Amino acid sequence: MKQYSLLLAVFLSAIGMQAQDARSFSLNLYGGYNFSDELDYDGYSATIEDGFQYGAGFEYFFSTNNSVELKYLRSDVKIPFYGPLGSQVNAGNDKGAFNFILADFTHYFDTGSNLLPYLGAGAGVSILETPQGGSGTYFAWDVKGGVKIKTASTVSVNINAYLQSMSAAVGESYYWSYWVGPVAVDDYISTFQFGLGAVLSFNFKN
């Protein structure tokens, strides 16, 4: 009976926790799984294969249930690249990586329980490590949604779904202008990777 009473007390204390307090902050540890994406440009194509993602972030609650976060995420993936005839150009050398540095805004919805649904979005840069050993820095953004499960301790767990994107200039297209003749316009390709993940948060208050 004592064991059941203890469990009930812990459960009730967890349910009683509600809003995320202003001027508090969290250290977040990320883990997730990104699904594949296909890219096509001018007869060439590439596949960003499925892969695990990990990282960390520092989140500050500037008002009740509203936060800003600076986070770093990394995924090591294979990126096979195919020519116009369908043959893989980088066979045996297709390992690359995506590094995201993003600033996010997140709003948590107070439900009167220990469950806090949330929506968020952010922008920043992605550092792409190509299979051939090069790298480039590009504009990136993400959107996310999930639920934060608070406990009576300083540790909470977030379950979320997210979409990440990176855009890179890959060449130029030329258009005829009546006034100045041919005009070059940059061509861009964008990645769109959907993922599912979990976040382990360590919550602190000033």
Sequence and secondary structure as in RCSB ss.txt:
>XXXX:A:sequence
MKQYSLLLAVFLSAIGMQAQDARSFSLNLYGGYNFSDELDYDGYSATIEDGFQYGAGFEYFFSTNNSVELKYLRS
DVKIPFYGPLGSQVNAGNDKGAFNFILADFTHYFDTGSNLLPYLGAGAGVSILETPQGGSGTYFAWDVKGGVKIK
TASTVSVNINAYLQSMSAAVGESYYWSYWVGPVAVDDYISTFQFGLGAVLSFNFKN
>XXXX:A:secstr
 HHHHHHHHHHHHHHT  S  TTEEEEEEEEEEE  EEEEETTEEEEE  EEEEEEEEEEEEETTEEEEEEEEEE
EEE  EE TTS BTTTT  EEEEEEEEEEEEEE   SSSEEEEEEEEEEEEEEE TTS EEEEEEEEEEEEEEE 
 SSSEEEEEEEEEEEEEEEEEEEEEEETTTEEEEEEEEEEEEEEEEEEEEEEEEE 
